[in-house]
Amino acid sequence: MIDPSVFKAYDVRGLYPSEITEELFHLLGRAFVAYLGPGKYAVTRDMRVSSPSLTRAFIDGAVLQGGTIYDYGLLGTDQMYYAVAADGLDGGAQVTASHNPGEYNGCKMVRAEAFPLSGETGIKEMREMIMAGAIPAPPSSPGTVEPRLIMDRYIEHVLSFVDEASLKPFNVVLDAGSGVAGLVAPRLFDRLPGKTTRLCFEVDGTFPNHEANPLIEANRRDITERVMADQADIGIAWDGDADRVFFIDGSGEFIAGDFITALLAEAFLLKTPGQTVIYDVRASYAVKDVVAKYGGKALMNRVGHAFIKRRMREENAVFGGEVTGHYYFRDNFYADNGFIPALMILDLMSKKGMSLRDLLKPLREKYFISGEINTVVANMGIADQKIQELAKTYATGNVYMLDGISAEFDDWHFNVRQSNTEPLLRLNLEGLTPEIMEKRRDEMLGIIRG
């Protein structure tokens, strides 16, 4: 019996083997090819213990349905995107549960040019085919599968975003979280000057050290302690499939994704003024202010990689960023990537002759953000009620419903939205002073949790 709840807004994901099974992935491989057509497809997988068998099942289904499959093996989601776009394929699939604990698994899927399939287009149709037992009959002749390599080309592509010769020899602590960053990061950082301390680089889907989700403070403890003990210039950590990257400054302080978005926007605009940058509705005003300072055009967008990538194409945006550590690049086929930001931050530090903490100082002195605060809700109905209550309470502000509810006032602003993947309401808030931020944060949490 297949659980329809595993079909999410951006991927297929659930517990293995109670929700995610080889039987489901065989059907998913068939439905994937049935939906997109009998073309050429990349398949990659992460390091989870269940990933090899699930990948085989997916490939078997895809081949049965007439797909020509290139098996790129153990890689991150970034490399799957690159393989699809750079090799001109019709789509691709990465077997992964991203940042979830080891007992989870899933699948991220894209069409040509690495444009994502989502709950709105693609995943919905595949779910309906599978749940109704309505996958079209396979063709009389099955497709084929062959191994293919991408890593060397991918490494050169990522390095093309910076001037290697200008990078200064920083003291860097890296944490791969036992995920696929442990495969990729050595190939990059062995090329760079300076010292690197490498934590959790042994790729291991049992996650023996900590889960590969740096947004959770406990999972950052090792890298934070090491940065401080080594007096390092910067700490860089990745999630399990390495499509998201997170930063620690030299004092051990975790850096919010909207501040990194602002710094990356600055890096692009210093090279090519006047470009467009996309940022998500939750972000600090730091992003639009920095973009304006450097002569760019900042456009707010709803949360989610499918929406960001579509808007970037429409606007020909050079860069896009989300507060959760997803960063998107026009010259990376509009896809997100976890390694380009790491190199670009080091490049910005080199060019400006400043530590990461010094680069952040003007932002931290002006913008006081709550960070994303999550509240569990029993069901969607309660979440909708809370959003309506907030709309009434804060009706005197500039209220808009681009994604959940947002409101702007003279000295603060907020966004509250439902998670696309979990039963959560997510609050992001910013004030002109720490006191205003804390007062409004507590006031709003009282309503959300009351």
N, C-alpha and C positions, 0 to 999 in steps of 0.2 A: 504494500500500500504506500503510495507516494504522498508525502505531505506537501500540499500546495504552498505552505507558508515559507518554504525554502526559496521561492522565487521572489527576490527582493527588488528594490528600486534600481539598483545598479549592478546586481550580480545574482548568482545562485549561491546560497550559503546556509550551512546548518551543522548540526552535530553529526559526526561520523562514529559508528555506522547506523545510528538510529534514524537519522533524517537524510543524510547524504550517503548514497550507496553506489556500488558499481552498476547495479541495474539501472538506477536513475541516470548515471553518467553515460551509459550506453545509449539510452533513449535521448539524452541531451545532445550527444554527438550527432545522432541521426536528425533530430529536430533542428539543430544548428545549420546543417547542410541543406535540409529541406527548406528552411526559411530563406537562406541567402543564395541557394542555388549550388550546382555541382562545380564549384570553382577550386581555387588553390588557397590553402589555409595553413597558418602557423599554429602549432600547439606547443606550449611550454608548461612547466610545472615548478612549484616551490618545493621546499625541503621537508614538508610534513610527512609523517610516517605513512599516511594513507594516500599520498599524492601519486606514487608510481602506479598503483593498481587502478585508481580512478582515471589517471591519464590513459592507461591502456584501454580501459572501457570506453572512454570518450572517443579515442582514435578509432577503435573497432567500429563504433557506431557511425562515425563520420565517413569512414572508408566504405562501409556497407551501403551508405546512402549515396555513394558516388563521388565523394570528396577526394581531391588530391591533397594529401596531408604532408607537411614538412614538420618533422619532429625536431625541435631545437633543443630539447632536453631540459635540464635543470637551469632555470634562469629566473629573473625577476619580471614583474609586469612591464616595467620600462622596456626591457629587451624584446618582449612580445610586441609591444607597440612599434618599436623600431623595425623589427623584422617584417611586420605587415606592411608598413609604409615604405621602407627602403627597398624591399624586394617586390613591391607592387602586387601584393597578394590581395585576395578578395575578403580576407578577414582573419581572425585569430582568436585563440582561447588560451587563457592562463589558468591552470588548476591551482587555486590558492584560497585561503580564507583571510588573506591580508594580515591584519594586526590581531586577529582573534587567537585565543589559546589553542594549544596543540590538538585538542579533541574536536576542533572544528575543521571543516574544509568547504570548498566551494569552487566557483568558476567565474572569471571575468571574461567577457566576450566583446569583440569589436567587429565591425564591417571593414570595407576597404578604407584606406587612409587612416586606419586606427580610430575611426569614429565609433564611440561606444554604443553598444546595444543596451537598452535600459528597460525599465518596467513600462515605459510609455511606448517604445518602439523596439520590438525584437523579443525581449524576454517575455512579454505578455503573450505574444503569438506562440512562442515555443512552449510556454506553460499550458496554453489551451490545447495545443496538439498532443502534448504528453498526457495531460489529465483526461482528455477525451479518447485516448487511444486512436488518434486520428493522424498520426504521422504518415505521409504518403508512402506507398509501397516502394521498396528500394528498386533501383534500376537493375536490369539483367546483368550488367557488368559492374562490379564494384570499382571503387577508386584505388589509389595506391598510397603508400606511406614510405617516406625516405628520410634519413637523418640529414640535418643541415646545421651549419655553424654560423654564428653571427657575432661572437664576442669581440674579435679583433676590430671589426668595422665599427662596432658600437663604441668601443673605447676611443677610437679616433674621432668619432662624431661628437662625443661628450667633450673631449679636450678641445675641439674646435671653437667652443664658446669662450675660451680664455686664451691669453697670450702666455704660454708656458714659461717663456724666457723672463717674463716680468714678475713672476710669482716669487715672493720672498720666503725664506726658510722659517716658517712658523713651527711652533711646538703644538701638535694637534693630537687630541685623544678621540679615537673612533670607537663606536659601539655598534656592531652589526646585529646584536640581539639574537645570535645563532641563526639568523635568516640569510637570504640569498645575497645581501650586501657583503657577506663574508667571501663570496666568489668575485664580486665586481670591484669592490673598493681596493683590494691589493693591486689590481691591474692599473688602477688610476694613480693611487698614491705612491706606488713604487716609481712613478715617473716624475714626481714632484720633489722639490727641495724640502729640507727641514726634517724634523723628527715626528714620527707617528707612534703612538701607543695604541695597540689594537686589542679591544675587548670583545669577547664572544664572537670571534671570527670563524670558529669551527662550525660549519653548517650542520645543524642538528635539530630536526623537527620535534624532538622531545623538549626543547627549550630548557636545558639543564640549569641555566643561570637566572634568567628572568624572561617573562613574556616579551615578545617583540612589539611592544606598543609603548613608545616613549611618551605618549600623552599622559600616561599614568605615572604619578610621581615615584612610586616604588620601583618602577622599571628604569628610572633614571639615576637611582642612587649610586650605582657603581661608577658610571661615567662622571657624575658630579663630584664624587669623592676623589676620583683620579685626576680630574682637571685641577682641583684645588691642591692636591698633594704634589702634582708635577709642576704647579704654577704654569699650566699650559695657556696658550693664547686663545684656544677655542676647543669646544667639544662638539662632535657631530654624531648623531644617532639616526638609525633607520628603522622603519617598521619591517614586518616579516617578509613581504614581497618587494620591499625597497623602492616603492613608488612615492613614498613620503619621507621627508628628511626634517630633522629637528636640531636645534642649536642651543649650546650652553656657552655663556661668555666666560672670560677668564676668572671671574669671581665665583663661578658655580651657579649663576642665575640662569634659569630657563627662559628662553626668548619666545614671546608670543608670535604666532604665524603672521599676524597682520604687520608687525614690525619688520619681519623678514621680507614680507611682500613690499613694504616701503623701500627697504634697502636694495632689493633686486630691481625694483622700478627705477630707482636712482641710477643703478649701474647701467641699465639699458639706455636711459635718457642722457646720461653723460656721453655715451657713444653715438646715439642717434636721436637728437632732440626732436620733439614734436610728435612722437609716437603715441599710440593709444595703449592704455593699460586697463585690464578688466579686474575688478575686485569684488568680493562677495559682500552681501548685504549686512553681514555681521561685523565687518571690519572697523577698526579704529579710523578716525578722521586723519590719522597720520598718513594713510595711503594717499588719499586724494590731495592732501596738502603738499606732500613731497612731490607727487606727480605735477601739480601746478607749479611748484617752485622751479622744477627743471624743464618747464615748457611742454609738458605732455598733456594728454587728454585722458582723464580717469572716468570710467563708466562702471556704475554699480550693477550687479547682476544677482540673480537668485543662486542659491547654493546648489552644488552638484556638478560633477565633471561633465556630464552630457550637456548641461546648459551653458557652462563656461566655455567649452570647446566650440559649441555652435556660435555663441556670441563672438568669440575671437575670430572665427572665420568670417562672420558677417562684417566685422569692423576692421579686419586685417590688423588686429592687435598684436603687438610685439611680445606681450607677456601678460599672464594672468595669475592671480594668487588667491588662495583660500586660507582662512585662519587655521585650518586643521593640518597644514603642512603639505598640501598639494600645490605645486607650482607648474605652470603651463608655458610653453614656448613656441612661438610661431615657427622658428627654425628647427623645431623638433616635431614637425608635422602637427602642431597645435596640441601635442600630447603633454601630459604631466611627466615629470622625471625627478628622481630622488638624488641624482649625482650632479647634474648641471648646477643646481643651487649651491651645493657644497663648494664647487670650484669657483663659482662667481662671487661668493662671499669672501673667499680667500683672495680672489683677484681684486675686489674692492678694497679690502684691507691693505693689500700691497700698493695699489695705486694711490691711496690717500695717506699711506704711512701711519695708519691708526689701528689701534686694537678694536676688536669687535665691541667691547664695552664703551670705548670712546665714540664709535660710530653710532651707538644706540643712545648715548647720553642726552642729546637734544630731544629725542623722542620720549624718553622716560621722564624728562623734566616737564613735558608739556601735555602728554596724553596719559590718562589714568584709566586703565581698562580692567574690567572684572575678570577677563578670561571667560571661557565657556563654562557655565554652571548648569548641570543637568539635574532634572527632577523626574523621577519615575511617575508615570500616570497609568491608571488602571486600564483605560481604553481611549479610543479616539474621540468619543463623545465628550469625555471629561476635558480632554485637551482642547477641543473646540470651544467648550464653555469658558475655559480659562482665558483663551485668546479673546473671546467676546467681552469678558469682564475687563480685561486690560484695555481693550478698545474704548470702553465707556469711561474707565478711570482716567485715561490719559488723552481724552478727546480734545483737550485744549492745545495739544502739540500738533506738529505737522505729521499726521498719521498716514502711513501707506502700507499696502498689503502685497508687496512684491513677493515676499516669501515669509509666511507667518505674519506677524504684526511688527512694524517698526514705527517709532515716533521720535521726533527731533524737537528739542527745546533749546533755549538760549545757552544753557550751561551743562546739558547732558543729552544723551540719546540712547536708545535701546533697540534690540531685536529679540523677539521670542518666536521660535518656530518649532514645529514638530520634527523629530528625527525621521529621516526616510528609512531607517534600518532598525530602529529600536523603539520601545514604548516610552519615549522621553520627550519632555519639553526642554528646549535649550535656550538659556538666557545669555545674551552678550550685551554689555552695558559699558558706557564710557562717560566720565565726568571731567569738568575743567579742573577740579581739585580732587585729591584723594578723599576728602571728607564728603564731597558731593557724590562721588562714585559709590562710597560705602553706604551712605544714607539711602540713596535710590536703589541700590542693589538689595539691601535688607528689606526695604519697603516692597519691592516687587516680588521678592521671594516669599514675603508674607502673604501676598495675594495668590501666587502660583501654588504654594504649599498649604494654603489655608483651607 
